[in-house]
Amino acid sequence: MPQQPHRREITYTDELLADRTVHRRYSDGGQEWRSAVEGGSRRVVRWRDERGGSGSDELLGRRIVKRVYDNGRRALYGREAGYGRTLWSDGVLTVNRTSFGGKLGTVLGAVTAGAVIGGLAMPPAFLSPEEEEELRRQAEASASGGGGDAGGGDVGYGGWGDGSGDTDDDFG
């Protein structure tokens, strides 16, 4: 039986800045500045962090996100689980705390985190370029009314341009 990677939870909050970038603060002290890439049907966000790292996150479809690092580090894949949670192929579960404040957020976060961690399937460790392209194609067909749920529709990824900047997912 293959061994599951050790799972670690990192929470984050997002703040929409005046220049339409999002400042993301992680509970482990990390920070990112994120900007949506305009144009085309692909859902891509460029990011840079406080350590000088940079790259992009792309929603491939079926709730799969690909994180690419500009320095050539191996790409990570994440699986969106709803309620602002994404499980990454390195075993990290990121949880958006932006939408849930105070005691209610603490209670909801604890309840849903337990359910998600226990029942969430790991994202792929690797996808071929052909598999990635197929996910993109399915997401595009779903978004254009092609039927089926390819995960590219309203999975919380559409909130970037609505002025709130506080989407419940890991992508925004």
N, C-alpha and C positions, 0 to 999 in steps of 0.2 A: 504494500500500500504506500503510495507516494506521500511524503511528509509535507504538510501544509506549512508555508512560511509563517514565522511569528507575526501576529497581527498587532499593530500599534495604532492608537487613535490620536490624531492631531486635529484640534478644532481650529476654525478660522472665522474671522469677521471681514466683511467687505465694506468699503466706504467709497461712494462715487465722488470723484473729484471734479472741480470746475472744468477741467479740460477733457472730460468724458472718459478718463482712465479710471480704473478701479485700484484702490490701495487695499491689498489683502494682508492682514496680520494673522500669523499662525501662533498657536499656543506654545510652540517650541521656540519662539523668538524670531522665526523667519518672517520675511516680508517680501511681497511681490507687488509690482505695478503692472497692470494688465490693460491691454488695448485691443478692441475688436478690429480685425482686419476687414476692410470694406471691399465690396465687390465679389462677384461670383456667387455660386450657390454653396461653396464650402464654408463650414462654420469653423473659423480659426481665430484664436486669441494669441497675440504676441505677449510675452511676459519678460520681465527682468527682475532680478532679486537684489537684496542688499549686499550680497557677496560678489556681485559682478557677473553672475550667471544670467543666461538668457535663453530663450527658445520659443516654442509655440505649442499650444494645445489645440487639437483638432477633434471635433466630434465626427467620428467615422460613421456612426449609425448603430442601431440596436443597443443604444446606451453605452457604446464603447468610445472612450476618449484616448487619443494617442498624444503623449507628451514627448516632444523632440527637443533635444538640447543642442544649442549652437556649437558647443565645444566638441561635438562628436560622440559624447557619451551615449551608450545604448538607450534606445527609446523605451519608455514605460507605457503600459496600457492600463486604463482604469475602466471599471464597470460602475456606471451610475446606478444607485440603488433607490433613488427617490429620497424625499425628506432631507435633501441637501447632503447626501452621503455618497462618497465614491471610494470603492476599494481598488487599490492600485496593485499592480503585479509584483511589487516589492513587499507587499503585506501591509502597507500603510492604509488606514481608513481615515479619509479626511471628512470632517463634519462641519457644515456651515452653521454657525451660531448667530448669524446676522439677523435672521427672521424671528428667532425666538428669544425674547428678553426675559430677565428676572427669574423668579421661581418657576413660572410656567415653562420657560425654556429649559431649565435644569431638569424638571420632571419629564417633559416630552423627550428631551435628548437622551436621558438615561433609559427610558422605556424603549424608544425606537432603536437606540444603539445596540442594546442586547438582542433585539429581534433581528436586526440587520446583520450583525456580526455572525450570529449563529446560522442564519439561513442564506447568506449571500454567496453565490458562486464566484470563485476567483476569476479575474479577467484573464485573457490569454497572455502568456508570457512572450509570445512572438506571433506576428501575422506576416504572411508573405505580401508583397506588393499587390498581387492578384486578389488576395482575400480582403485587403484594405480597400481596394477599388470596388469590389463587390459590395462591401458595406456602404460605401459612399453612394453607389448607384441605387441601392435599396432605399437609403435615406432620402435621396433626391426624388425617387419615384413616389415615396410615401408623402413627402412634403408637397408634391405637385398634384396630389389626389390620385396617385396610382394605386391606392389600396394597400391593405396590409399595414402592420405596425412594425416599421423598420427602426423605430426609436429615434428618428430624425424629426419627428413632429414636435408636439408640445411636451417636452420632457423637462421643462424648466430652462432650456437653453435659449428661448426666444425673448427673454426679458431684458436683454442688454439695451435696446433702443427705446424702452418705454419710460426712461427718465428715473426709474427707481434705483437701478444699479444693485439692488438687493435680491438677486435671484437665489433660489434655494439649492442650486446645484454647485458643483465644483468647477464648472466651466466658465461662468460669467466673470 
